[in-house]
Amino acid sequence: MATTTSITTTYAGEFAGQYIAAALLEANTLAQGGVTVKPNVKYKEVIKKVSVDDIVKDATCDFDPTSTITLTEKVLQPEEQQVNLQICKADFVSDWEALQMGFSSYHKTPPKFSDFIIGHVAAKVAERTEKSIWAGDTATNGQFNGFTKLVSTDADLPSGQEIAGTTVTSSNVIAQLGSIVDAIPSTLYGAEDLYIYVSQNIARAYVRALGGFASITQQNAAESENVGIASIGANGVGGAGTTWWQGGGLSFDGVKLFVANGLADNDAIATTKSNLFFGTGLLSDHNQVKVLDMADLDGSQNARIVMRFSAGVQLANIEDVVTYGIANSAN
């Protein structure tokens, strides 16, 4: 007897918004609070930035408005995106029935097959959103311009804050992270929400280097010979070797590291969390989730999932950004 699983639920309004929010906010950068989230952006939101000159002057008896305040703005405009997917229910029903019988390791067992399918699709949406946040390009179908695209096309990025990258390994990661920290403006260094957002391979190289089994080589470029080798220590951090890291936070020279899964290998961006914005409609009324059972229409075991949502990123001050390994085509 063929498997029959009925789907009767259509999600709309607040419930649709909850599913969309779950799908988007499960992206690593958003889930870990790596950027500032702007919800309920219906169409556009203006991000104001303020710059002032030397506002402290010698005192006089009169009011003397000699300072200059300059207001400029960036526009955060999330892009409309959608999921149109058709699946065969028979391919998923055994997993779903296992969940219903209590064999699940999930925190909450989905009471309906439609919830299970939405959860499966939501994980894929979150994965794509994470990649778009950092390395997305609106020219690619299903993506929006990510932070890499924004910083690589902004002519106002100071040239001294654009660091040429290389292939990062456990042997050179200390020097490469050091070059990023050295380029951070003094007005930014020490800020509470300052991060170096690094790709996974840079984070792995740093963890391994601090395990004590990587030599850091300084090379004389002129003579092409080694002029000194410094070791981190045979047993690494806490004498624990490569087992020293059990998760948790990483930092370098007092600056917190954030592992941005969506960043391309060997790329990094240093800036403050308050300088990076993610915008979405979330609970606004154009969000939509539908699970359409095709059994009554064509007799098949297919189900169609329709999701509509918006997502996009923007940064406020390019002058507060240091890039590594990201070529700026506008400079």
C-alpha positions in Angstrom: 0.0 0.0 0.0 1.4 3.4 -1.0 2.4 5.8 1.7 -0.2 8.5 2.3 0.6 11.6 4.3 -1.9 14.4 4.3 -1.0 18.0 4.5 -3.8 20.4 5.1 -2.0 23.5 6.6 -1.4 26.8 4.9 0.7 29.3 7.0 -0.1 32.9 6.8 0.2 36.1 8.8 2.0 35.8 12.1 2.7 32.1 11.8 4.3 32.6 8.3 6.5 35.3 9.9 7.6 33.0 12.6 8.7 30.3 10.1 10.5 32.9 8.0 12.2 34.3 11.0 13.4 30.8 12.1 14.7 30.1 8.6 16.7 33.4 8.4 17.9 33.7 12.0 19.3 30.2 12.1 22.1 31.5 9.8 25.3 31.4 11.9 26.1 35.1 11.7 22.6 36.0 12.8 22.1 33.3 15.4 25.4 34.2 17.1 24.6 38.0 17.1 27.4 38.9 14.7 25.6 41.8 13.1 22.8 44.3 13.9 19.4 42.9 12.8 16.8 45.4 11.5 13.4 43.7 11.4 10.2 44.8 9.8 11.9 46.7 6.9 8.9 46.9 4.5 10.9 48.4 1.6 13.8 50.6 2.6 15.4 51.9 5.7 17.9 54.8 5.8 20.9 54.3 8.0 22.2 57.7 9.1 25.9 58.3 9.7 27.3 61.4 11.5 30.7 62.9 11.2 32.0 65.9 13.1 35.2 67.9 13.0 37.1 69.0 16.1 34.2 69.9 18.3 36.1 71.1 21.3 37.3 74.7 21.0 38.9 77.3 23.3 36.2 78.9 25.5 34.9 82.4 24.9 32.0 84.4 26.4 29.9 84.0 23.3 28.2 81.1 21.5 30.4 80.4 18.5 29.1 77.5 16.3 32.4 76.8 14.6 32.1 73.1 14.5 30.9 71.2 11.5 28.4 68.3 11.6 28.0 66.3 8.4 25.1 63.9 7.9 25.2 61.2 5.2 23.2 58.1 4.8 23.2 54.5 3.5 20.1 52.7 2.3 19.3 49.2 3.6 16.9 47.7 1.0 16.2 44.0 1.5 15.7 41.9 -1.7 12.6 39.9 -2.3 13.4 36.2 -2.4 11.5 32.9 -2.7 11.6 29.2 -2.4 9.6 27.1 -4.9 10.2 23.5 -4.1 8.6 20.2 -4.9 9.3 17.0 -3.0 8.0 13.5 -2.8 6.4 12.9 0.6 7.4 9.2 0.5 11.1 10.2 0.6 10.6 11.9 4.0 7.8 10.1 5.8 9.9 7.4 7.4 12.1 10.1 9.1 9.0 12.0 10.1 7.4 8.9 11.6 10.6 8.2 13.6 10.3 11.7 15.0 6.7 11.1 16.0 7.6 7.9 17.8 10.1 9.8 20.0 13.4 8.7 18.5 14.3 12.3 17.7 17.3 14.3 19.0 15.5 17.5 18.2 14.4 19.8 21.0 10.9 19.8 19.8 9.1 17.1 17.8 7.1 18.5 15.0 3.4 17.5 15.4 2.6 17.6 11.7 4.4 16.5 8.6 4.1 20.0 7.2 6.1 21.3 10.2 8.8 18.7 9.6 9.1 19.7 5.9 9.3 23.4 6.8 12.0 22.7 9.3 14.0 20.8 6.7 13.7 23.6 4.1 14.4 26.3 6.7 17.8 24.8 7.4 18.6 25.2 3.7 17.4 28.7 3.6 19.5 29.6 6.7 22.6 28.1 4.9 22.0 30.1 1.8 21.3 33.3 3.8 24.6 32.9 5.7 26.6 32.7 2.4 24.7 35.7 1.0 25.4 37.8 4.1 29.1 37.7 3.5 29.8 36.6 -0.1 26.5 37.1 -1.9 26.2 38.8 -5.2 22.8 40.0 -6.5 23.8 39.1 -10.0 23.5 35.4 -8.9 20.0 34.1 -8.7 18.8 33.7 -5.1 21.5 35.9 -3.6 21.8 39.5 -2.4 24.9 41.7 -2.2 26.9 40.6 0.8 29.4 42.5 2.8 32.3 41.3 0.6 30.6 42.8 -2.4 29.8 46.1 -0.6 33.4 46.7 0.7 35.0 45.6 -2.6 33.1 48.3 -4.6 33.3 51.2 -2.2 35.9 53.8 -3.3 35.9 55.4 0.2 37.7 52.4 1.8 41.0 53.9 2.9 43.8 52.2 1.0 45.8 51.5 4.2 42.9 49.5 5.5 42.8 47.1 2.5 45.2 44.3 3.3 46.3 42.0 0.5 45.7 38.4 1.6 47.5 35.1 1.1 46.7 31.5 1.7 46.4 31.3 5.5 48.0 28.4 7.3 48.9 27.6 10.9 52.4 28.8 10.1 51.5 32.3 9.0 48.1 33.0 10.6 49.6 34.9 13.5 51.4 37.3 11.2 48.3 37.7 9.0 46.0 38.5 11.9 48.6 40.9 13.1 48.5 42.8 9.8 44.7 43.2 10.2 45.0 44.5 13.8 47.7 46.9 12.8 45.4 48.4 10.2 42.5 49.0 12.5 42.0 52.8 13.1 42.9 54.0 16.5 39.4 55.4 16.9 38.1 51.9 16.5 40.6 49.8 18.4 39.2 48.9 21.9 35.6 49.3 20.9 33.4 46.9 22.8 31.7 45.5 19.7 34.9 45.3 17.5 35.4 42.0 15.8 37.6 40.4 13.2 35.2 38.4 11.1 37.2 35.5 9.7 36.5 32.6 7.4 36.5 29.0 8.7 39.9 28.1 7.4 41.5 31.1 9.1 39.9 30.2 12.4 41.0 26.5 12.1 44.6 27.7 11.3 44.6 29.9 14.4 43.3 27.2 16.7 46.0 24.8 15.3 48.7 27.4 15.7 47.8 28.0 19.3 47.9 24.2 19.9 51.7 24.6 19.8 52.7 22.5 16.9 53.2 25.2 14.3 56.3 27.2 13.8 56.0 30.9 12.9 58.6 31.8 10.3 59.8 35.3 9.6 61.3 35.5 6.1 63.6 38.2 4.8 61.9 39.0 1.5 65.0 40.8 0.1 67.4 37.9 0.7 64.7 35.1 0.5 66.1 33.4 3.6 64.8 32.6 7.0 66.0 35.1 9.6 64.2 33.7 12.7 61.8 31.1 13.8 59.5 31.7 16.9 57.6 28.8 18.4 54.3 29.2 20.3 55.4 26.4 22.7 55.6 22.7 22.4 52.3 22.1 24.3 50.3 25.1 23.2 47.8 27.0 25.2 47.5 25.7 28.8 49.8 22.8 27.9 46.9 21.0 26.2 48.3 20.7 22.7 45.7 20.5 20.0 43.0 19.7 22.5 43.3 23.2 24.1 40.2 24.6 22.3 36.8 23.3 23.5 34.7 25.8 21.6 33.9 29.2 23.0 35.4 32.6 22.1 38.6 33.4 20.3 40.5 36.6 20.4 43.7 38.1 18.9 45.6 41.0 20.4 42.5 41.8 22.5 40.2 41.8 19.5 37.4 39.2 19.4 37.3 36.8 16.5 33.9 35.9 14.9 33.9 32.8 12.7 31.7 33.9 9.7 30.8 30.7 7.9 29.7 32.6 4.8 33.1 34.2 4.2 35.2 32.8 1.5 38.4 31.0 2.4 41.3 33.4 3.3 39.0 36.4 3.7 38.4 38.6 6.8 36.8 41.8 7.7 37.4 43.9 10.8 34.8 46.3 12.0 32.2 46.8 14.7 28.9 44.9 15.0 27.1 48.2 15.1 28.5 49.0 11.7 26.9 46.0 10.0 23.2 45.7 9.4 21.0 42.9 8.3 17.5 43.8 7.2 14.4 41.7 6.6 10.6 42.0 6.7 10.4 39.1 9.1 6.8 39.6 10.4 5.6 42.0 7.8 2.6 41.0 5.7 4.4 40.0 2.5 6.0 37.0 4.2 4.4 33.8 3.1 4.8 30.1 3.7 2.6 27.5 2.0 2.8 23.7 2.0 0.6 22.5 -0.9 -0.4 18.8 -0.9 -0.7 17.8 -4.6 -2.5 14.5 -3.8 -6.0 15.9 -4.3 -5.0 17.7 -7.5 -3.0 15.1 -9.5 -3.0 12.0 -7.3 0.7 12.2 -6.7 2.7 12.0 -3.5 4.3 15.3 -4.1 4.2 18.4 -1.9 5.1 21.9 -2.9 6.7 24.4 -0.6 6.4 28.1 -1.3 8.2 30.6 0.8 8.5 34.4 0.2 10.7 36.7 2.3 13.2 39.6 2.0 16.8 39.9 3.1 19.7 42.2 2.6 22.7 43.8 4.3 24.3 47.2 4.5 27.2 48.8 6.3 27.2 52.3 7.7 30.8 53.6 7.7 33.3 52.2 5.2 36.0 54.2 7.0 35.5 51.9 10.0 36.3 48.7 8.0 39.5 46.8 7.5 39.5 44.1 4.8 41.8 41.2 4.3 42.1 39.2 1.0 39.3 41.2 -0.6 40.4 43.3 -3.6 38.7 46.7 -4.0 37.9 47.3 -7.6 37.0 50.9 -6.9 40.4 52.0 -5.5 
